[in-house]
């Protein structure tokens, strides 16, 4: 009986510790977000750093986004033709692809792809700077690390994610068009007519608003776990993994929250 009580107590203490650590981590992330906004104006003065991050986040992700978006549109056309052939006329296949891409698939898949690539890169870079005491050196020179390191990366991610999403939407719709015309048997006129018939600007804006939030999540998660790195090279690997996992999970969670807010309140009929 005493052993059972001791095991129960240890389990309770472990669960309590995990809960408290999670709450503390949320608080630290919140403080990092607040510090980013507080130093954003001064951080944007070093515009060259922001441009460098925009190039790293956006331009260097173009090929990956292109390939994934092309096949996303292609598989959307195949699935739409298979699932709706006996329910919905194939003349609406363009509408199905367009709305599914610009509302959901475009912003979410782009964020997951960029989050995996960029979140890992940011966490690894800042983690290496932390374990090699370069961040401490910046502080000793009275250079605020948040202003110098975090602001350019977060701003670069927030700016480039909507642009990459627009590109992903365009390529996915084109990929769906190629498959619809060559494999499904839908004419170009029918596909384009379907695109025009059910295109609403609120759908496009909802996807771009999501992309802005996703960009912030990717930037902040990479910077936070990079700054929290400890333990040498092994710690850098752990921080990189945590940054990618946290980015992907938060993108999916925030997608659900934003979908409810956007379509139940802001863009509600």
C-alpha positions in Angstrom: 0.0 0.0 0.0 2.8 2.4 0.9 4.5 1.6 -2.5 1.2 2.4 -4.3 0.9 5.7 -2.5 4.5 6.6 -3.3 4.0 5.8 -7.0 0.8 7.8 -7.1 2.6 10.7 -5.4 5.5 10.6 -7.9 3.1 10.4 -10.8 1.2 13.4 -9.5 4.4 15.4 -9.0 5.6 14.5 -12.5 2.3 15.6 -14.0 2.3 18.8 -11.9 5.8 19.6 -13.0 4.9 19.1 -16.7 1.9 21.3 -16.4 3.9 24.1 -14.7 6.7 23.8 -17.2 4.2 24.1 -20.1 2.6 27.2 -18.5 6.1 28.7 -18.0 7.0 28.0 -21.6 3.8 29.7 -22.8 4.7 32.7 -20.7 8.3 32.9 -22.1 7.0 32.7 -25.7 4.5 35.4 -24.9 7.2 37.6 -23.6 9.3 37.0 -26.7 6.3 38.0 -28.9 5.8 41.2 -26.8 9.6 42.0 -27.0 9.4 41.6 -30.8 6.6 44.1 -31.2 8.4 46.5 -28.8 11.6 46.4 -30.7 10.1 46.1 -34.2 10.4 49.7 -35.3 14.1 49.9 -34.4 14.7 46.4 -35.8 13.2 47.4 -39.1 15.8 50.2 -39.5 18.3 47.5 -40.3 16.3 46.7 -43.5 19.2 44.8 -45.1 18.8 42.1 -42.4 15.1 41.9 -43.1 15.8 41.5 -46.9 18.3 38.8 -46.2 15.8 36.9 -44.2 13.1 37.4 -46.8 15.5 35.9 -49.4 16.3 32.9 -47.1 12.7 32.3 -46.2 10.9 33.1 -49.5 13.2 32.9 -52.5 15.1 29.8 -51.3 11.7 28.0 -50.7 10.3 28.6 -54.1 11.3 25.3 -55.8 10.0 23.3 -52.8 6.7 25.2 -52.8 6.4 24.9 -56.6 6.8 21.1 -56.5 4.4 20.5 -53.6 1.8 22.9 -54.9 1.8 21.4 -58.4 1.1 17.9 -57.2 -1.3 19.2 -54.6 -3.4 20.6 -57.4 -3.0 17.5 -59.5 -4.1 15.1 -56.7 -7.0 17.5 -55.9 -8.3 17.1 -59.4 -8.0 13.4 -59.3 -9.8 13.1 -56.0 -12.5 15.6 -57.0 -13.2 13.7 -60.2 -13.4 10.4 -58.2 -15.5 11.6 -55.3 -17.9 13.9 -57.1 -18.4 12.2 -60.4 -21.6 10.6 -59.3 -22.8 13.5 -57.1 -21.6 16.8 -58.6 -21.2 17.5 -62.4 -17.6 17.6 -63.5 -18.1 21.2 -64.7 -17.7 22.2 -61.1 -14.3 20.5 -60.7 -12.5 23.9 -61.2 -14.6 25.4 -58.4 -13.9 22.5 -56.0 -10.1 22.7 -56.6 -10.0 26.5 -56.4 -11.9 26.8 -53.1 -10.2 23.9 -51.4 -6.8 25.3 -52.4 -7.2 29.0 -51.6 -9.0 28.4 -48.3 -7.2 25.5 -46.9 -4.6 23.5 -48.9 -2.5 26.5 -50.1 -1.9 28.3 -46.9 -1.7 25.2 -44.6 0.6 23.1 -46.8 2.8 26.1 -47.6 3.1 26.8 -43.9 4.0 23.2 -43.1 6.6 23.0 -45.8 8.2 26.4 -44.9 7.9 25.6 -41.2 9.9 22.4 -41.6 12.6 24.1 -43.7 12.8 27.6 -42.2 11.9 26.7 -38.6 14.7 24.2 -38.5 17.2 26.7 -40.1 16.3 29.5 -37.7 16.5 27.3 -34.6 19.8 25.7 -35.8 21.4 29.1 -36.6 20.3 30.8 -33.3 21.0 27.7 -31.3 24.6 27.6 -32.6 24.9 31.2 -31.7 23.7 30.6 -28.2 25.9 27.6 -27.5 29.0 29.4 -28.9 28.1 32.5 -26.8 27.6 34.8 -29.8 24.3 35.9 -28.3 26.0 36.8 -25.1 28.6 38.7 -27.1 25.8 40.8 -28.6 24.4 41.6 -25.2 27.9 42.6 -24.0 28.1 45.1 -26.9 24.7 46.5 -25.9 23.0 45.1 -29.0 19.6 43.7 -28.2 19.3 40.1 -29.5 15.6 40.4 -30.1 16.0 43.5 -32.2 19.0 42.2 -34.1 18.1 38.6 -34.5 14.4 38.0 -33.9 12.7 41.0 -35.6 14.2 40.4 -39.1 13.3 36.7 -39.0 9.8 37.2 -37.8 9.1 40.1 -40.2 10.6 38.1 -43.1 8.4 35.1 -42.3 5.2 37.2 -41.9 5.9 39.0 -45.2 6.9 36.0 -47.3 4.3 33.4 -46.2 1.4 35.3 -47.9 3.4 35.8 -51.1 4.4 32.1 -51.1 0.8 31.2 -50.5 -0.3 33.2 -53.5 2.3 31.4 -55.6 1.2 28.1 -54.2 -2.5 28.8 -55.0 -1.7 29.7 -58.6 0.5 26.6 -59.2 -2.0 24.3 -57.5 -4.9 25.6 -59.7 -2.7 25.1 -62.7 -1.8 21.6 -61.7 -5.4 20.8 -61.2 -6.1 22.3 -64.7 -3.5 20.1 -66.4 -4.9 16.9 -64.8 -8.5 17.9 -65.4 -7.9 18.5 -69.0 -5.6 15.7 -69.8 -6.9 12.9 -67.6 -10.5 13.7 -66.4 -11.8 14.9 -69.8 -12.8 18.4 -68.7 -12.4 21.1 -71.4 -10.5 24.3 -70.7 -13.6 26.4 -71.1 -15.5 24.2 -68.5 -12.6 24.4 -66.0 -12.1 28.1 -66.3 -15.9 28.7 -66.1 -15.9 26.7 -62.9 -13.1 28.9 -61.5 -15.0 32.1 -62.2 -18.4 30.9 -61.1 -17.6 30.3 -57.4 -14.6 32.6 -56.8 -15.1 34.9 -53.8 -12.5 37.4 -52.6 -13.3 36.5 -49.0 -12.0 33.0 -49.6 -8.7 34.4 -50.9 -8.4 36.9 -48.1 -9.1 34.2 -45.5 -6.2 32.1 -46.8 -3.9 35.1 -46.8 -4.9 36.1 -43.3 -4.1 32.6 -42.2 -0.7 32.8 -43.9 0.2 35.9 -42.0 -0.4 34.2 -38.7 1.4 31.1 -39.8 4.4 33.1 -40.8 4.6 34.7 -37.3 4.3 31.2 -35.7 7.1 29.8 -37.8 9.4 32.8 -37.1 8.7 32.9 -33.3 9.0 29.2 -32.7 12.3 29.0 -34.6 13.7 32.0 -32.6 12.4 30.9 -29.3 13.8 27.4 -29.4 17.0 28.7 -30.9 17.5 31.1 -27.9 16.6 28.3 -25.4 19.3 26.0 -26.8 21.8 24.5 -24.3 24.1 21.5 -24.2 26.3 21.9 -27.3 25.7 20.2 -30.6 23.2 17.8 -29.2 21.2 20.7 -27.8 21.1 22.3 -31.2 19.6 19.2 -32.7 16.9 19.0 -29.9 16.1 22.7 -30.4 15.7 22.2 -34.1 13.3 19.3 -33.6 11.2 21.1 -31.1 11.0 24.2 -33.3 9.7 22.2 -36.3 7.3 20.1 -34.3 5.9 23.1 -32.4 5.6 25.1 -35.7 3.6 22.3 -37.4 1.4 21.6 -34.4 0.6 25.3 -33.8 -0.1 25.9 -37.6 -2.7 23.2 -37.5 -4.2 24.4 -34.2 -4.3 28.0 -35.3 -5.8 26.9 -38.6 -8.8 25.5 -36.8 -9.1 28.6 -34.5 -8.8 31.0 -37.4 -11.3 29.1 -39.6 -13.9 29.5 -36.8 -13.2 33.2 -36.4 -13.0 34.0 -40.1 -16.0 32.1 -41.3 -18.3 32.3 -38.3 -17.8 36.0 -37.6 -15.6 38.1 -40.0 -16.7 36.6 -43.3 -20.1 35.2 -42.1 -23.0 35.7 -44.5 
